[in-house]
Each structure stands twice: as structure tokens, then as C-alpha cells.
Amino acid sequence: VLGATLAGLGIYSPGASQAGVMVASIEELRTFIDSRRPFDIASRDPAELRRWFEAKVDFTPPRPPVLSDLDLAGGRLCFFLDRRIAAYMYLADGRVISLYVMRQAGLRTPGGEPARLAGRQVLVGELAGFHGAFWRSDELAFALIADLPRDHLLDLTSRLIPAV
């Protein structure tokens, strides 16, 4: 009864999917980096990564985009926001960058500063030195997360949006 009351008031929402896409994505990447775990699959081949995720998530994952200044390094299967999420992992300037791909159904719009990049509405946030950009496309939602300066992350986002 208490949970239903708090959910009705918006104080507590059932499931982590309501905790906030931006915060959950940033915290997930920070935890992964701190754990020093390896990627679930190490591959630079976009087709191989897409195939690896196809049987593991409940949506059709796009091919991971490739940019000349990002090194595609592999992928991780994540579970947060009450769903399985594909995480395409990149390396740039010695930093780990994650492009999270998930079903958008049931996700609330995250907080963040609105921006318009590559013709899409993007929400930009920051937490503990990490920056994130969130956008939607068809039935999917994307979150690009990295400990990069905001302007660098926005530049990457503007170039990744047309590629997914």
C-alpha cells in the first residue's frame, strides 16, 4: 500500500526505469569503469557486435556506428532501467565511452538541458564529471555517456545520431 501511495504521488516509481535514464546510464558506466571488468565481447567488427546482441535483447539493435576518432572496442550486455540494454563500447583518448541502446517504451523523459543536434531533440546532463546525451529514434532510445568535456560529447553525439 505504501509503495502504491508513493508511486501515485510520484515520490517512488516502481522499478529502476523511472529512476532517470541519464543518471542510471552514467552510474552504470562509472560502476563498470571502477570494476575494471572486461567487455562481454571484444570486437571491432560492427556486424559481429550487432549479431552478438540480436539474441540477447528484445529489440533489433542497430549496427554500432563507426567514427574515425572513436575506436569501437566491443560490447556489454547491461541490465538496468528494468530492461536488457546493449552497450556499444568505444575508446578515445584513453577514455571509455558507452553508447547505450534500449527500447524506449516505458522510459520517462530524463532531466537535462535540451539541445538540438543533427535534427533531433537531445537532452544533455552531467554527473560526477561524466556527461551524457539522450535521444530517441523510432522505438529505440540512446544514451551516449563519457567522462569527456561537454562540448566534445556534443560533437560526438551530433555525428553519431545520423549513423544509428
Disulfide bonds with the S-S distance in Angstrom:
none
